[in-house]
Amino acid sequence: MTIARLAVICALMAVCWLLASAPGLTAGERDLARGKKLYEKYCLACHGTQGRGDGATQFDPPVADLTSSEVLLKPDSRLLKSIHEGRPNTAMDAWKSAMSEDAIRDVLAYVLTFPR
């Protein structure tokens, strides 16, 4: 196998991996207006207007700062699961009974638009 052929195979594998792991949460593909509306209804009181965890309702331990590196470095699949299932031993409720999978994806897409 030549080096050029190996490079092409590696490039194709990388593209396939990126396509397989892409959650489809680009702003153009999600309904950001719906995400914002749902965020304001279900999330704003705890996470605040810009997702920094500074909402009117406070908890111990504090709610997550959705703009922090700790949160943003997690894969989107993990963030979606947190919204869907909630977070054990925290005040984070499961939203699977209040929002559809598409609605949860819209909320996450909206959250990912917050300034860092």
C-alpha positions as CSV (number, residue, x, y, z in Angstrom):
1,M,0.0,0.0,0.0
2,T,1.4,3.3,-1.0
3,I,1.6,6.3,1.3
4,A,-0.8,8.3,-0.9
5,R,-3.4,5.5,-0.7
6,L,-3.0,5.2,3.0
7,A,-3.5,8.9,3.4
8,V,-6.7,8.8,1.3
9,I,-8.0,5.9,3.5
10,C,-7.2,7.8,6.7
11,A,-8.9,10.9,5.4
12,L,-12.0,9.0,4.4
13,M,-12.1,7.3,7.8
14,A,-11.8,10.7,9.5
15,V,-14.7,12.1,7.4
16,C,-16.8,9.1,8.2
17,W,-16.1,9.5,11.9
18,L,-17.0,13.1,11.8
19,L,-20.3,12.5,10.0
20,A,-21.2,9.6,12.3
21,S,-20.5,11.7,15.4
22,A,-22.1,14.9,14.2
23,P,-25.3,15.6,16.2
24,G,-26.9,17.8,13.6
25,L,-27.2,20.8,15.9
26,T,-26.1,23.5,13.6
27,A,-28.1,26.7,13.9
28,G,-29.5,26.4,10.4
29,E,-30.9,22.9,11.1
30,R,-32.6,23.5,14.4
31,D,-35.5,25.7,15.4
32,L,-33.7,28.3,17.5
33,A,-36.9,30.3,18.1
34,R,-38.6,27.3,19.6
35,G,-35.4,26.4,21.5
36,K,-35.4,29.9,23.0
37,K,-39.0,29.8,24.0
38,L,-38.6,26.4,25.7
39,Y,-35.4,27.5,27.4
40,E,-37.2,30.5,28.8
41,K,-40.1,28.3,30.0
42,Y,-38.1,25.4,31.5
43,C,-34.5,26.5,32.1
44,L,-34.2,30.3,32.6
45,A,-35.2,30.3,36.2
46,C,-32.2,28.3,37.2
47,H,-29.6,28.8,34.5
48,G,-30.3,32.5,33.8
49,T,-30.7,34.5,30.7
50,Q,-27.3,33.6,29.3
51,G,-27.0,30.2,30.8
52,R,-24.4,31.1,33.4
53,G,-26.2,29.5,36.3
54,D,-27.3,32.8,37.8
55,G,-31.0,32.5,37.5
56,A,-33.5,33.6,40.2
57,T,-33.8,30.1,41.6
58,Q,-30.6,29.0,43.4
59,F,-29.6,25.5,44.6
60,D,-26.8,23.9,46.6
61,P,-24.9,22.6,44.7
62,P,-25.3,25.4,42.2
63,V,-26.7,24.7,38.8
64,A,-24.3,24.4,35.9
65,D,-22.9,27.3,34.0
66,L,-23.8,26.3,30.5
67,T,-21.1,28.5,29.0
68,S,-18.3,26.9,31.0
69,S,-15.6,24.8,29.5
70,E,-16.6,22.0,31.8
71,V,-20.0,21.9,30.1
72,L,-19.0,22.8,26.5
73,L,-16.3,20.1,26.3
74,K,-18.9,17.4,26.8
75,P,-20.2,15.8,23.7
76,D,-23.6,17.0,22.5
77,S,-24.9,13.5,23.1
78,R,-24.1,13.8,26.8
79,L,-25.7,17.2,27.1
80,L,-28.8,15.9,25.4
81,K,-29.0,13.0,27.8
82,S,-28.6,15.4,30.8
83,I,-31.6,17.4,29.5
84,H,-33.6,14.3,28.7
85,E,-32.8,12.3,31.8
86,G,-31.9,15.0,34.3
87,R,-28.8,14.9,36.6
88,P,-28.8,12.6,39.6
89,N,-28.0,14.2,43.0
90,T,-28.7,17.7,41.6
91,A,-31.8,19.9,41.1
92,M,-31.7,19.2,37.3
93,D,-35.0,17.6,36.5
94,A,-35.6,15.2,33.6
95,W,-37.4,17.0,30.8
96,K,-38.3,14.0,28.7
97,S,-41.9,14.1,29.8
98,A,-42.2,17.9,29.0
99,M,-40.3,18.0,25.7
100,S,-39.9,15.9,22.7
101,E,-36.5,14.7,21.4
102,D,-36.6,17.4,18.7
103,A,-37.6,20.1,21.3
104,I,-34.7,19.1,23.5
105,R,-32.3,19.3,20.5
106,D,-33.7,22.8,19.8
107,V,-33.1,23.9,23.4
108,L,-29.5,22.6,23.2
109,A,-28.9,24.4,19.9
110,Y,-30.2,27.6,21.4
111,V,-27.9,27.1,24.5
112,L,-24.9,26.6,22.2
113,T,-25.6,30.2,20.8
114,F,-24.8,31.8,24.2
115,P,-21.7,34.0,24.4
116,R,-18.8,32.2,25.9
